[in-house]
Every structure is written in structure tokens, then in C-alpha cells.
């Protein structure tokens, strides 16, 4: 099947893009939230961004168990006019306790500013996602990334200062290629696909970033520092890229940064 598709003229030009597709983009202002009063059992989330529904789907879906989930379908998230409301997690199956504590903290105020939501995500996202605490622990789960089982792409671009070596399993690429019948179709990797990015300075790996696809269609993000311990940021001037909120700035939306400029 793969050999048949590889015979198509467009496939060879798409392989590297396949590897990093979806790692592209940016946030722009969306519809301004209204001042609608929160229902008695909900708090308003003051988020003003393009594709706020997608961002909140990822953010709050991260707190619905190991596989993630749809917070709207679960009854956790509700939209009224241009405003989004977080409903009490107490009645939502699988909701992480951190989310209930967050809700209880702001229930009386009735709304949550965007920077406060971001602080909550930074403080609790890794715990909710049960992220491996060290690079060694992650490697025990994923296996060592090396050729020929993993495909390697060397990347140099503007979003992160260090050159990177990016790895993905060849079988994940094969699966993605087998699903494509035309070059303009969505590129869909199987659940569990991992992209590992090693950031290089001289002969040292100074950071290791990971993206992993979960069952709800979103990708989880995490970073290990030079010491192999989980950290909440990728180093970058003039300011670091914080996980997970700054990850979405490049991996959601439609602004074509890398790999096109790499």
C-alpha cells in the first residue's frame, strides 16, 4: 500500500512537511467576549483569541482523563453569545481534581481573567496529563529513538534558537501516508504518535521537546531540560515559550512558520 502511494509524484515533496504538519501558526484576536453574567453554577472564562473554542477544547480537554476529551460534550464548557463558561466539574466524569479546586476558587467572583487561566494551566497541566517526570522515564515508555525505526529530520528555524534533531516513528509516517488519497487531505497521525525534538548547542542536547497525539485529536506538549528533568518552558529570547499555552501559538492556527521557513 505504501509503495503504491509513494509512486505518486506529490508524495516525495510532502514527506518532511508530513513530519511536522500542524506545528504551524499563531493566535490572533477573536470576537471580544461579552459581559454576560455567569450562570449560578458556572464561571465566565475571559479569553479573547482566534479559535477560542479550539484553544479551550485543548486546555480543558486536558483535564478529562488520560485520553483527553471534549469539554463541551462532557458538559464542562458552554458558550453563550461570545462568552465561554466553565461549569462545575463535580458532575463531569473523569474531571481532574485540580479543575474542581480552580472552579471553587473563582465561583464567587464569577469570572476568570485570561492571565489567571494561563497560570492555572502552567501549574497543573503536567499533573493532569500524567507526564513522565524525567527523560529516562519517558524513554522507558517510548523506547530509544534511533534509526532505522525512527525517522530523523534536522531542523534549523527562527522559533527556537538551537538547531534541532526531530524524530518520529517510521510506522507513524507510513500510517499517515496510507490515509492520504490527495495532497490536500488532512494529515492524520495515529493516536499515540510521538515527535521528539532534541535541541542542540555544540555537542550537548540542552532541551528535549515532545509532542504526543491523544485520543481526542489534540497533541500534548512537554519539555525536558539539559538535566533530563521535566520543565515548563523552552528557552527563547526575548521570552521563553511556556508549556502548554505558548505551544498553541505555533501549533494552532494558520500562520506558516516552520517547517516552511526552515
N, C-alpha and C positions, 0 to 999 in steps of 0.2 A: 504493500500500500504506500509506504513512504517512498520507495523507489519510483513508483509511478508518478507521485506528485512532484518529486524532485526533478522530474523530467520537464516540468513546466518552466517556461522561461522566467516567470516572475519570482519563483521561489528563491533562487540563489541570491537575488537582491534584497530579500526580505529576512534572511536568517538572523543577522545581527539586530535588526530592528525588532524581530520577534523576541529576542532575548530580553530586551529592556522596555518593550512596549508597555504603556501605562505608567512609566516612570517620568511622565512629562507634565508640565503645566502650571497652573497658578490660580490664585484666588483673586477675584475682583469683587467690588461691592455689589451686593444684590439688592432686592427690594428692601427698603427700610422697614424694620419691624414696627407694628402698630403698638399703641399704648393700651391695647385691650386688657382689661382686668383678668387676672388669672382665676380659673375656677377654684372652688374651695379645696379641691383635692389635687391641685396641680400648681406648678410654678412656671413662670414665663422665662424662657431662655433668650437673652438679648444677644442674638447672633445676627450680624449683618454681613453676609458674604454670598458670593455667587454659589449656586448649588448648595445652599444651606441644608436642604433635605438630604443630599448625599453625604455631606460632612457629618451631620447629626446621625445619619444612619450608621456610618462607620464608628463614630465616637461612642454612641450609646449601645450599638450592637456589640461592642467590645465587652460589655458588662453582662451579656446574656448567656454565659457559659462558654466552654471550650470551643464550640463550633461557631460562636457568634450568633447573630440572629437579626430579625427585622423588628426594630423597636416600635414601629407603627402597628404592624400586625399583632405584636405582643401586647398592645395597649399601653405601652410605656410612653410613647411620644404622640402628640396630637397637634395638628396645625389648624389655626383659626385665623382667617384672613392672611396677613403677612407675618403672623407670630407663631412661634413654636412653644409648646407647653410640655413639660415633663410631669407625668402623672406619678402617683405614689408607686414605687417599686414593690411594695409589700404584697400586692396581689399578682405580681408577674413572676411566673415560674422561671427559676434559674437566675433571677437577677442577683448580681453580686451585692454583698452586704455594704460595700463601700458606697454604692449608689444610694442605698436607703439612708445611710448616715448623711450623705450630701443633701438628699431631699429634706430630711428632718431639719437640717441646719438652716435651710432657706425657706421652709414652709411659711413661716410667719411673715417674712419680707415679701414673698410672692413673686420675686423675680431674681434672676442671676445674671450679673454683668458678664460680658464675654471674657474679660481677663480672669475672672474668678472661675469660670468654667474651665479655662485653659489650665489654671493652677491645679484644679482638681484632677484633670486628665493626666498632667505630668506626675502627680503624686501617687496615682492609683492604677494607671493603665497597665504597667508591668505585672502588678499583683493580680489584677483581674484576668490578664491573659496567661498567667502561669508561665511566664517567660523563663527559660533556663538562666540561672544566675551567673554562670560563667561560660566562657568559650568552650572549655573542656566538657562541661555538662551538655552543651548544645551539640558538640561533635559526637558525643556518645549516642545521641538520638538520631543525628542526620547521617553519620558516617563521615569519614575523611573525604574532603573534596579534592579530587585529583583526576587527571586524565588517565584512561580513556572514558571512565564512567561519567565524568562531569565535563561539560564544555566550557572552555575558557575564553573570555573576551577582555582584552586590555583596553582601558578607557582613560582618557585624559580630557577633562572638561572644566567649565567655569563654575559649576555649582559647588564643587568640593575641591579644595586646593591640592590635595595629594593625588597622584596617579593611582588608578585602581585596577585591580585584577578581579574580574567578576566571574563567578562560577554558577552554573545551573546544570542539573542532571540532563544528560542527553535524552533520556526517555521522556522527560517533560517536553523537550523540543519536539520530539517525534510525535507525541500526542497532539500538540498544538498544530503541527503541520497536517496531521491526518484529519483534523476537523475542518480545514480550510478547503473550500471549493473555488474561491475567488479572492484576489488580493485585498479587496475592500471589506471582507468579512471581519468580524471581531476576532481578535486573537485570544483564545481561551485556554489557559493552562489548567491542568487537573488540580483538584484540591490537594493541599499539602506541598505543592511546588515551592521550592526554596531558591532564592537568589542570595548568594553570599558575595559581599564586596570587601576585598582586602585593600585598605588604604596604605600606600607605601611611601615612606620617607627614607631615601637612601636604601639601606638593606633591611630596614625594620618595617614590620607591619604595625602601624600606630593606631589603627581602628579597624574593626570588622563590623560591617553592617549586614543585616539580614532582613529579607522580605519573605514572608510565608503566606501562601494563599489559604484562606479558611473557607469553610463550607458555605457561608453566607455570601460569598463572592468578593468580599473585601480582602485586603492584604494586611497582615500585621507587620509592624516595623520594630526593630530593636538594634542596639549598638553595644559592642564591647570595646573597651579602651585598650591601650597598649598592654596593660596588665592582665587582659583577658577577663575582666570583671564587667558586669553589666553597667552601662552608663546611660544617662538620659539625653545625651547630645552628641552631635557630630561637630567637631571643631571647624570653625569658619570665621573669617573676618568679613565685616566688622562685628558680626554677632554669630553665635553658634546656632546650629539648626537643632531645635529641641524636639524630642520624640514625645508623643506622636504628632503634635499639632503642626510643626514645621515640615514634617514629611508630606502632609497633604498638599502643601504649597507647590510641590513639584510633581507629585504623583496623581493629582486630580486635575481636571480642567482641560484646557486646550492650547496652552502656550507651549510651543515646541522648543524646549531647551535641549537637553541631552536625550538620546544619543545623536540627534541630528547635527549638532554643532561640535561633537567630539572628534 
